[in-house]
Amino acid sequence: MEVKSMLRPEDVNHLLGKLARFTVYVPEYKGRTIYGAVAYLKASETAPLHAERQGLFVIRATGNSASIANAKQFHPQAFG
């Protein structure tokens, strides 16, 4: 999970790179289902949709809470 005050497409790409290498650095998770997520306060116009299209959960901070902003038909990408 990546948490940003301002989410940009390059932040999404950075997280995708981390997820691609995750089991190399944490081998005990190899063979397990791993999901990725980005959480943010503000975002560029394209970043949330880019994250969703890459299979990441998109979490938007709203007031004192947060909500998942993915479309209802969203299917997360399994990494690892």
C-alpha positions as YAML, in Angstrom:
chain: A
units: angstrom
residues:
- id: 1
  name: MET
  ca: [0.00, 0.00, 0.00]
- id: 2
  name: GLU
  ca: [1.16, 3.47, -0.86]
- id: 3
  name: VAL
  ca: [-0.29, 6.46, 1.03]
- id: 4
  name: LYS
  ca: [0.05, 9.92, -0.48]
- id: 5
  name: SER
  ca: [-1.26, 13.36, 0.31]
- id: 6
  name: MET
  ca: [-1.11, 14.05, -3.47]
- id: 7
  name: LEU
  ca: [-1.34, 10.97, -5.69]
- id: 8
  name: ARG
  ca: [0.25, 11.16, -9.15]
- id: 9
  name: PRO
  ca: [0.57, 8.55, -11.92]
- id: 10
  name: GLU
  ca: [4.29, 8.17, -11.21]
- id: 11
  name: ASP
  ca: [3.41, 7.20, -7.61]
- id: 12
  name: VAL
  ca: [1.20, 4.44, -8.98]
- id: 13
  name: ASN
  ca: [4.01, 3.23, -11.26]
- id: 14
  name: HIS
  ca: [6.45, 3.28, -8.34]
- id: 15
  name: LEU
  ca: [4.13, 1.07, -6.28]
- id: 16
  name: LEU
  ca: [3.68, -1.33, -9.20]
- id: 17
  name: GLY
  ca: [7.46, -1.73, -9.34]
- id: 18
  name: LYS
  ca: [7.57, -2.47, -5.61]
- id: 19
  name: LEU
  ca: [4.80, -5.05, -5.93]
- id: 20
  name: ALA
  ca: [6.61, -6.77, -8.80]
- id: 21
  name: ARG
  ca: [9.66, -7.26, -6.55]
- id: 22
  name: PHE
  ca: [7.83, -7.84, -3.26]
- id: 23
  name: THR
  ca: [8.36, -11.60, -2.96]
- id: 24
  name: VAL
  ca: [12.06, -11.21, -3.76]
- id: 25
  name: TYR
  ca: [12.48, -9.13, -0.59]
- id: 26
  name: VAL
  ca: [9.84, -10.93, 1.48]
- id: 27
  name: PRO
  ca: [10.06, -14.53, 0.25]
- id: 28
  name: GLU
  ca: [7.71, -15.95, 2.89]
- id: 29
  name: TYR
  ca: [4.85, -14.38, 0.88]
- id: 30
  name: LYS
  ca: [5.78, -16.24, -2.32]
- id: 31
  name: GLY
  ca: [2.81, -18.25, -3.53]
- id: 32
  name: ARG
  ca: [0.31, -16.10, -1.63]
- id: 33
  name: THR
  ca: [-2.21, -13.72, -3.12]
- id: 34
  name: ILE
  ca: [-1.00, -10.14, -2.72]
- id: 35
  name: TYR
  ca: [-3.16, -7.12, -3.53]
- id: 36
  name: GLY
  ca: [-1.98, -3.54, -3.89]
- id: 37
  name: ALA
  ca: [-3.67, -0.31, -2.87]
- id: 38
  name: VAL
  ca: [-3.14, 3.42, -3.06]
- id: 39
  name: ALA
  ca: [-4.65, 5.82, -0.57]
- id: 40
  name: TYR
  ca: [-4.72, 9.58, -0.99]
- id: 41
  name: LEU
  ca: [-6.11, 12.92, 0.14]
- id: 42
  name: LYS
  ca: [-5.85, 14.62, -3.27]
- id: 43
  name: ALA
  ca: [-4.99, 13.21, -6.69]
- id: 44
  name: SER
  ca: [-4.10, 14.33, -10.16]
- id: 45
  name: GLU
  ca: [-6.91, 13.97, -12.66]
- id: 46
  name: THR
  ca: [-5.61, 10.69, -14.08]
- id: 47
  name: ALA
  ca: [-3.97, 8.92, -11.13]
- id: 48
  name: PRO
  ca: [-7.01, 7.16, -9.57]
- id: 49
  name: LEU
  ca: [-8.19, 5.72, -12.89]
- id: 50
  name: HIS
  ca: [-4.62, 4.69, -13.77]
- id: 51
  name: ALA
  ca: [-4.32, 2.87, -10.44]
- id: 52
  name: GLU
  ca: [-7.65, 1.10, -10.91]
- id: 53
  name: ARG
  ca: [-6.74, 0.02, -14.45]
- id: 54
  name: GLN
  ca: [-3.54, -1.49, -13.07]
- id: 55
  name: GLY
  ca: [-5.58, -3.56, -10.61]
- id: 56
  name: LEU
  ca: [-4.95, -1.55, -7.46]
- id: 57
  name: PHE
  ca: [-7.51, -0.74, -4.82]
- id: 58
  name: VAL
  ca: [-8.04, 3.03, -4.72]
- id: 59
  name: ILE
  ca: [-8.81, 4.50, -1.30]
- id: 60
  name: ARG
  ca: [-9.81, 8.13, -0.93]
- id: 61
  name: ALA
  ca: [-9.70, 9.93, 2.40]
- id: 62
  name: THR
  ca: [-13.02, 11.59, 3.11]
- id: 63
  name: GLY
  ca: [-13.31, 13.73, 6.24]
- id: 64
  name: ASN
  ca: [-12.53, 11.57, 9.27]
- id: 65
  name: SER
  ca: [-12.82, 8.37, 7.28]
- id: 66
  name: ALA
  ca: [-11.88, 6.78, 3.98]
- id: 67
  name: SER
  ca: [-13.71, 4.93, 1.24]
- id: 68
  name: ILE
  ca: [-12.80, 2.59, -1.57]
- id: 69
  name: ALA
  ca: [-13.28, 4.51, -4.81]
- id: 70
  name: ASN
  ca: [-13.07, 1.63, -7.29]
- id: 71
  name: ALA
  ca: [-15.93, 0.97, -9.71]
- id: 72
  name: LYS
  ca: [-18.38, -1.76, -8.70]
- id: 73
  name: GLN
  ca: [-17.16, -4.05, -11.50]
- id: 74
  name: PHE
  ca: [-13.50, -3.67, -10.39]
- id: 75
  name: HIS
  ca: [-11.44, -6.85, -10.11]
- id: 76
  name: PRO
  ca: [-8.12, -6.49, -8.26]
- id: 77
  name: GLN
  ca: [-4.87, -7.71, -9.79]
- id: 78
  name: ALA
  ca: [-3.07, -10.37, -7.77]
- id: 79
  name: PHE
  ca: [0.65, -9.69, -7.40]
- id: 80
  name: GLY
  ca: [3.36, -12.02, -6.22]
...
